[in-house]
Amino acid sequence: MNTQVSFLDGTYTLIHIPSTLYASLLQPILRVLLPQAQCVDSDPATAREGSHRHALNDSQHHAFLNVSVTPLEVSLVCPSEWAQAIFKPALERLPHKEAKTVHLSRDEYLVLSVISAGLDAARRVMELTSPLALAGIPIFFISTYYSDFILVPAKAKDKVIKAFEEKGLHLSGDHGQFVNDCAAGSRTVTPERSTTPPPLESSAEIDVQTRAFDTLKKTSVLPQVIDDLHLVHCSGKELDPITDEVYDTRHTTGRHTNGHKPRKKTWVDTVDPKLYTCLISALVAEPKFISVTLAQGDPPSLLLDKSLLPLFADSIVGDTDNKQVPIFLDLVKLPVEIIGIVCGVAGRLVRDMQMEASAELSYLSTARAGVVILPEEQAGKALDILRPLLKKDG
């Protein structure tokens, strides 16, 4: 497995918000997306000392954040400090009956950042999730424009390390990075499609797939497609690697500086303001689908309803002509501890579509759902595979 894996800083909470409460909780959602120091604590007396300020890394970037608005739910993965400091007070202001429908995960999660070279997207999902499923570790999986991210329970960290070691990845040094002696280079934005046939699955992997589909079938989970909903995968623009800025090249020694020392860089100095203005416009419009992932070392990644593209103009890059179709699996009846769903679904599609150029499959886990994302021409074939497998007998 030619893969680079590393733990990102911090621990994270998974938040489920019913779609009906999106408007009521939009303000705290925007507060975690726009984490200026004065915005992350409603009490000015504690704003400067709040531990949640440390959810930004030393370069004032989000270590990790995902905000997903889908037809099934609103889902966030945010630093645990922010879940407690921002969302809990917001829930206390809601009527009790509504507040009970919002769920903050009891367990905290770690985030693994994954860069894979030489694997098509479909096999990448399967090969990354398979060792964790076999080790009995529940996961959430988020494919983005550049990287993949895997959420694992913080309490299972030792099991995660052991599972990857058995696949030839060893934790190295103090930076939470796994290394593979055969790894070289990194995955490009649009990797060449592999012509190598997928490796034969072990009996244990096939058993994981079987149990996953049995579980989905017992809980009446059926694949859903929303008419006229097409997605595009895009990215924000790269920051300058030297200045960490997007557009502004002005120096701090201009005629109006009055000799003051340069101020310390804050979060707003490290982002593209045009992109964030467009993001806010999209979120305020109560979109049918948008998923935004911010992570250290990566430009912002967006998976969004194609109809939102005019809002973003030239603030994003990517193949905006390509249509991706989301296939939704509503997992609301399943416990978050369920194991093997991502691996099972991806593995079965890879197996049955390997002659059908399945390389473009990606996956988005939200708090209570899974989303399989495929090009339009492949989505119908995937539905033809999934529907008979999930249809109840009789």
C-alpha positions as CSV (number, residue, x, y, z in Angstrom):
1,M,0.0,0.0,0.0
2,N,1.9,3.1,-1.3
3,T,0.3,5.5,1.2
4,Q,1.3,8.3,3.5
5,V,-0.8,8.5,6.7
6,S,-0.6,10.9,9.6
7,F,-2.6,11.9,12.6
8,L,-3.8,15.5,12.6
9,D,-3.6,17.6,15.8
10,G,-6.5,17.7,18.2
11,T,-9.6,15.7,19.0
12,Y,-12.9,16.1,17.2
13,T,-16.6,15.9,17.8
14,L,-19.2,14.7,15.3
15,I,-22.4,16.8,15.3
16,H,-25.7,15.8,13.7
17,I,-28.3,18.6,13.1
18,P,-31.7,17.8,11.6
19,S,-32.3,19.7,8.4
20,T,-35.3,21.5,10.0
21,L,-32.9,23.2,12.5
22,Y,-30.3,24.4,10.0
23,A,-31.5,28.0,9.9
24,S,-31.7,28.0,13.7
25,L,-28.1,26.9,14.1
26,L,-26.5,28.6,11.1
27,Q,-24.9,31.2,13.4
28,P,-22.8,28.7,15.4
29,I,-21.9,26.9,12.1
30,L,-20.6,30.2,10.7
31,R,-18.6,30.8,13.9
32,V,-16.6,27.7,13.5
33,L,-16.1,28.4,9.8
34,L,-14.9,31.9,10.6
35,P,-12.9,31.5,13.8
36,Q,-11.6,34.9,14.6
37,A,-10.6,35.1,18.2
38,Q,-13.3,37.6,19.1
39,C,-15.9,35.2,17.6
40,V,-15.2,32.0,19.3
41,D,-16.3,33.0,22.8
42,S,-19.6,34.8,23.5
43,D,-18.2,36.0,26.9
44,P,-15.6,38.8,26.3
45,A,-14.2,38.0,29.8
46,T,-13.0,34.6,28.7
47,A,-12.5,35.1,25.0
48,R,-8.7,35.6,25.4
49,E,-8.2,32.5,27.5
50,G,-10.7,30.1,25.9
51,S,-9.0,26.7,25.2
52,H,-11.0,26.5,22.0
53,R,-8.7,29.2,20.5
54,H,-6.1,26.4,20.2
55,A,-8.1,24.5,17.7
56,L,-6.3,26.7,15.1
57,N,-2.7,25.5,14.5
58,D,0.4,27.7,14.8
59,S,0.0,29.0,11.3
60,Q,-3.6,30.1,12.1
61,H,-5.3,27.5,9.9
62,H,-8.0,25.0,10.9
63,A,-6.4,21.7,11.8
64,F,-9.5,20.1,10.5
65,L,-13.1,21.1,9.9
66,N,-15.9,19.6,7.8
67,V,-19.3,21.2,7.3
68,S,-21.8,19.2,5.2
69,V,-25.3,20.2,4.3
70,T,-27.2,17.4,2.6
71,P,-30.8,16.5,1.8
72,L,-30.7,14.1,4.8
73,E,-29.0,16.2,7.5
74,V,-26.5,18.8,8.5
75,S,-23.3,17.3,9.8
76,L,-20.1,18.8,11.2
77,V,-16.8,17.5,12.3
78,C,-15.2,20.2,14.5
79,P,-12.7,20.5,17.3
80,S,-14.1,19.1,20.5
81,E,-13.4,22.4,22.3
82,W,-15.5,24.3,19.8
83,A,-18.4,21.8,20.1
84,Q,-18.5,22.5,23.8
85,A,-17.9,26.3,23.7
86,I,-20.0,27.1,20.7
87,F,-22.7,24.5,20.0
88,K,-23.7,23.6,23.6
89,P,-24.6,27.2,24.5
90,A,-26.5,27.4,21.2
91,L,-28.5,24.3,22.0
92,E,-29.4,25.6,25.4
93,R,-31.2,28.5,23.7
94,L,-33.4,26.1,21.7
95,P,-36.7,24.7,22.9
96,H,-35.9,21.5,24.8
97,K,-37.8,19.3,22.3
98,E,-35.8,20.7,19.4
99,A,-32.4,20.6,21.2
100,K,-32.9,16.8,21.9
101,T,-32.9,16.2,18.2
102,V,-29.3,17.5,17.8
103,H,-26.6,15.0,18.6
104,L,-23.0,15.7,19.7
105,S,-21.0,12.5,19.7
106,R,-20.1,11.2,23.1
107,D,-16.8,9.8,21.9
108,E,-14.0,12.1,20.7
109,Y,-12.4,11.3,17.4
110,L,-8.9,11.5,15.9
111,V,-8.4,12.5,12.2
112,L,-6.1,10.6,9.9
113,S,-4.9,12.4,6.8
114,V,-4.1,10.1,3.9
115,I,-2.2,10.7,0.7
116,S,-2.1,7.7,-1.7
117,A,0.0,7.2,-4.8
118,G,-0.7,4.7,-7.5
119,L,-4.2,3.8,-6.5
120,D,-7.4,4.7,-8.3
121,A,-10.0,6.4,-6.1
122,A,-12.3,3.3,-5.7
123,R,-9.5,1.0,-4.6
124,R,-8.1,3.7,-2.4
125,V,-11.3,3.8,-0.3
126,M,-11.4,0.1,0.0
127,E,-7.7,-0.4,0.9
128,L,-7.7,2.3,3.5
129,T,-10.8,1.2,5.2
130,S,-10.4,-2.6,5.0
131,P,-7.6,-3.0,7.7
132,L,-9.6,-0.8,10.1
133,A,-12.8,-2.8,9.5
134,L,-11.0,-6.1,10.0
135,A,-9.6,-4.7,13.3
136,G,-13.2,-3.9,14.5
137,I,-12.7,-0.1,14.4
138,P,-15.7,2.1,13.4
139,I,-14.8,4.9,11.1
140,F,-16.0,7.9,9.2
141,F,-14.4,8.5,5.8
142,I,-14.2,11.9,3.9
143,S,-12.8,12.1,0.4
144,T,-11.7,15.5,-0.7
145,Y,-10.2,17.1,-3.7
146,Y,-6.6,16.4,-2.7
147,S,-6.6,14.0,0.2
148,D,-8.7,11.5,2.2
149,F,-9.5,11.8,5.8
150,I,-10.5,9.0,8.2
151,L,-12.1,9.7,11.6
152,V,-11.4,7.0,14.2
153,P,-12.4,6.9,17.9
154,A,-9.6,8.5,20.0
155,K,-10.0,5.5,22.4
156,A,-9.1,3.1,19.6
157,K,-5.8,4.8,18.7
158,D,-3.6,1.9,19.7
159,K,-5.7,-0.5,17.6
160,V,-5.5,1.9,14.6
161,I,-1.7,1.9,14.9
162,K,-1.6,-1.8,15.1
163,A,-3.9,-2.2,12.1
164,F,-1.8,0.0,9.9
165,E,1.4,-1.7,11.1
166,E,0.1,-5.0,9.8
167,K,-0.3,-3.3,6.4
168,G,3.3,-2.2,6.4
169,L,2.8,1.4,7.8
170,H,4.8,2.2,10.9
171,L,4.3,5.3,13.2
172,S,7.5,7.3,13.0
173,G,8.8,10.1,15.3
174,D,6.8,12.5,17.3
175,H,4.7,14.0,14.5
176,G,2.1,11.3,14.2
177,Q,3.2,10.2,10.8
178,F,3.1,6.7,9.4
179,V,5.8,5.7,6.9
180,N,6.0,3.1,4.3
181,D,9.4,2.1,2.9
182,C,8.1,1.7,-0.6
183,A,6.2,5.0,-0.6
184,A,7.4,7.5,-3.1
185,G,5.9,10.8,-4.3
186,S,2.4,11.8,-3.6
187,R,-1.0,11.4,-5.2
188,T,-1.7,14.0,-7.9
189,V,-5.0,15.8,-8.3
190,T,-6.1,13.5,-11.2
191,P,-4.1,10.3,-10.9
192,E,-3.8,8.1,-13.9
193,R,-6.2,5.2,-13.9
194,S,-4.6,2.0,-12.8
195,T,-4.6,-0.9,-15.3
196,T,-3.6,-3.4,-12.7
197,P,-6.5,-5.7,-11.6
198,P,-7.6,-5.3,-8.0
199,P,-5.9,-7.7,-5.6
200,L,-7.9,-10.7,-4.6
201,E,-10.0,-10.1,-1.5
202,S,-9.4,-12.3,1.6
203,S,-12.2,-14.3,3.1
204,A,-12.2,-11.9,6.0
205,E,-12.7,-8.9,3.7
206,I,-15.5,-10.7,1.9
207,D,-17.1,-11.5,5.3
208,V,-16.9,-7.8,6.2
209,Q,-18.8,-6.9,3.0
210,T,-21.4,-9.6,3.6
211,R,-22.0,-8.5,7.2
212,A,-22.2,-4.8,6.1
213,F,-24.9,-5.5,3.5
214,D,-26.8,-7.8,6.0
215,T,-26.8,-4.9,8.5
216,L,-28.1,-2.4,5.9
217,K,-30.7,-4.8,4.7
218,K,-32.0,-5.6,8.2
219,T,-32.5,-1.8,8.9
220,S,-34.2,-1.2,5.6
221,V,-31.4,1.1,4.2
222,L,-32.0,1.6,0.5
223,P,-29.9,3.7,-1.8
224,Q,-31.4,7.1,-2.6
225,V,-30.8,9.4,-5.5
226,I,-32.1,13.0,-5.6
227,D,-33.5,14.1,-8.9
228,D,-31.5,16.8,-10.7
229,L,-28.8,16.9,-8.0
230,H,-25.4,16.8,-9.5
231,L,-22.2,17.6,-7.7
232,V,-18.8,19.0,-8.6
233,H,-15.5,18.5,-6.6
234,C,-13.5,21.8,-6.4
235,S,-10.7,23.4,-4.4
236,G,-9.9,26.8,-3.2
237,K,-6.8,28.4,-4.5
238,E,-3.3,27.6,-3.1
239,L,-1.8,30.1,-0.7
240,D,1.6,31.5,-1.5
241,P,4.1,29.0,0.1
242,I,6.4,31.8,1.2
243,T,4.1,34.5,2.4
244,D,1.1,32.3,3.3
245,E,-1.1,34.9,1.5
246,V,-3.4,34.7,-1.5
247,Y,-3.5,38.1,-3.1
248,D,-2.1,40.8,-0.8
249,T,1.6,41.5,-1.5
250,R,1.8,44.8,0.4
251,H,4.6,45.3,2.9
252,T,4.2,46.4,6.5
253,T,6.7,49.3,6.0
254,G,4.4,51.6,4.1
255,R,4.1,55.3,4.9
256,H,1.2,54.8,7.3
257,T,2.9,52.2,9.6
258,N,4.3,54.9,12.0
259,G,7.1,52.6,12.9
260,H,4.9,50.1,14.7
261,K,6.0,46.5,15.0
262,P,4.3,44.2,12.5
263,R,1.2,42.7,14.2
264,K,1.0,39.0,14.8
265,K,-0.7,37.1,11.9
266,T,-4.2,36.0,12.6
267,W,-6.6,33.6,10.9
268,V,-8.0,36.2,8.5
269,D,-4.5,36.8,7.1
270,T,-4.1,33.2,6.0
271,V,-7.3,32.7,3.9
272,D,-8.7,33.9,0.6
273,P,-11.5,36.4,1.6
274,K,-13.2,36.0,-1.8
275,L,-13.7,32.3,-1.3
276,Y,-15.0,32.7,2.3
277,T,-17.5,35.4,1.1
278,C,-18.8,32.9,-1.5
279,L,-19.0,30.1,1.1
280,I,-21.1,32.3,3.4
281,S,-23.3,33.2,0.5
282,A,-23.9,29.6,-0.3
283,L,-24.5,28.5,3.3
284,V,-27.0,31.4,3.9
285,A,-28.9,30.3,0.8
286,E,-29.8,27.0,2.6
287,P,-28.2,24.8,-0.2
288,K,-29.4,21.4,-1.2
289,F,-25.9,20.0,-0.9
290,I,-22.5,21.5,0.0
291,S,-19.6,19.9,1.9
292,V,-16.6,22.0,2.9
293,T,-13.4,20.5,4.3
294,L,-10.6,22.6,5.8
295,A,-7.4,20.9,6.9
296,Q,-3.9,21.8,7.7
297,G,-1.6,21.4,4.6
298,D,-4.5,21.4,2.1
299,P,-6.3,24.1,0.3
300,P,-10.0,24.2,1.1
301,S,-12.0,21.4,-0.6
302,L,-15.6,21.7,-1.7
303,L,-18.1,19.2,-2.9
304,L,-21.1,21.1,-3.9
305,D,-24.4,21.2,-5.8
306,K,-23.5,22.2,-9.4
307,S,-26.2,24.9,-9.4
308,L,-24.1,26.8,-6.7
309,L,-21.2,27.3,-9.1
310,P,-22.2,30.8,-10.2
311,L,-21.9,31.9,-6.5
312,F,-18.2,31.1,-6.5
313,A,-17.1,32.6,-9.8
314,D,-13.3,32.3,-10.1
315,S,-12.7,31.7,-6.4
316,I,-12.4,27.9,-7.0
317,V,-10.6,25.6,-9.3
318,G,-11.4,22.1,-10.6
319,D,-13.2,20.2,-13.3
320,T,-16.6,22.0,-13.0
321,D,-17.9,20.4,-16.2
322,N,-17.9,16.9,-14.8
323,K,-21.1,15.8,-13.2
324,Q,-21.0,13.6,-10.1
325,V,-24.1,11.9,-8.7
326,P,-24.5,11.3,-4.9
327,I,-26.1,8.0,-3.8
328,F,-27.3,8.4,-0.2
329,L,-27.5,5.7,2.4
330,D,-29.6,6.9,5.4
331,L,-27.9,5.3,8.4
332,V,-30.0,7.0,11.1
333,K,-31.1,3.6,12.5
334,L,-27.6,2.3,12.9
335,P,-25.4,3.0,15.9
336,V,-22.3,5.1,15.3
337,E,-20.2,2.1,16.4
338,I,-21.2,0.1,13.4
339,I,-18.2,-1.4,11.6
340,G,-17.5,-2.0,8.0
341,I,-20.1,0.0,6.1
342,V,-17.7,2.1,4.1
343,C,-15.4,-0.8,3.4
344,G,-18.3,-3.1,2.6
345,V,-20.1,-0.8,0.2
346,A,-16.9,0.4,-1.5
347,G,-15.5,-3.1,-1.7
348,R,-18.5,-4.6,-3.3
349,L,-18.7,-1.8,-5.9
350,V,-15.0,-2.2,-6.7
351,R,-15.5,-5.9,-7.1
352,D,-18.6,-5.7,-9.3
353,M,-17.6,-2.7,-11.3
354,Q,-13.9,-3.4,-11.8
355,M,-14.5,-3.9,-15.6
356,E,-16.6,-0.8,-15.6
357,A,-13.9,1.8,-14.9
358,S,-14.9,2.4,-11.3
359,A,-11.8,4.5,-10.6
360,E,-13.8,7.7,-9.8
361,L,-15.7,6.4,-6.8
362,S,-15.4,8.6,-3.7
363,Y,-17.2,8.5,-0.3
364,L,-18.5,11.1,2.2
365,S,-19.4,10.0,5.7
366,T,-21.7,12.4,7.6
367,A,-23.0,12.0,11.1
368,R,-26.0,9.8,10.2
369,A,-25.5,8.9,6.5
370,G,-23.1,7.7,3.9
371,V,-22.8,9.2,0.4
372,V,-21.3,7.3,-2.5
373,I,-20.2,9.7,-5.2
374,L,-19.8,8.6,-8.8
375,P,-19.7,10.1,-12.3
376,E,-23.2,10.3,-13.8
377,E,-22.6,7.4,-16.3
378,Q,-21.4,5.1,-13.4
379,A,-24.1,5.9,-10.9
380,G,-26.8,4.0,-12.6
381,K,-24.6,0.9,-12.7
382,A,-23.9,1.3,-9.0
383,L,-27.6,1.5,-8.2
384,D,-28.2,-1.7,-10.3
385,I,-25.7,-3.4,-8.0
386,L,-26.8,-1.9,-4.6
387,R,-30.6,-2.2,-5.0
388,P,-30.9,-6.0,-5.3
389,L,-28.4,-6.4,-2.5
390,L,-30.4,-4.2,-0.1
391,K,-33.9,-5.2,-1.2
392,K,-35.6,-7.3,1.5
393,D,-36.7,-10.8,0.6
394,G,-40.4,-11.3,-0.1
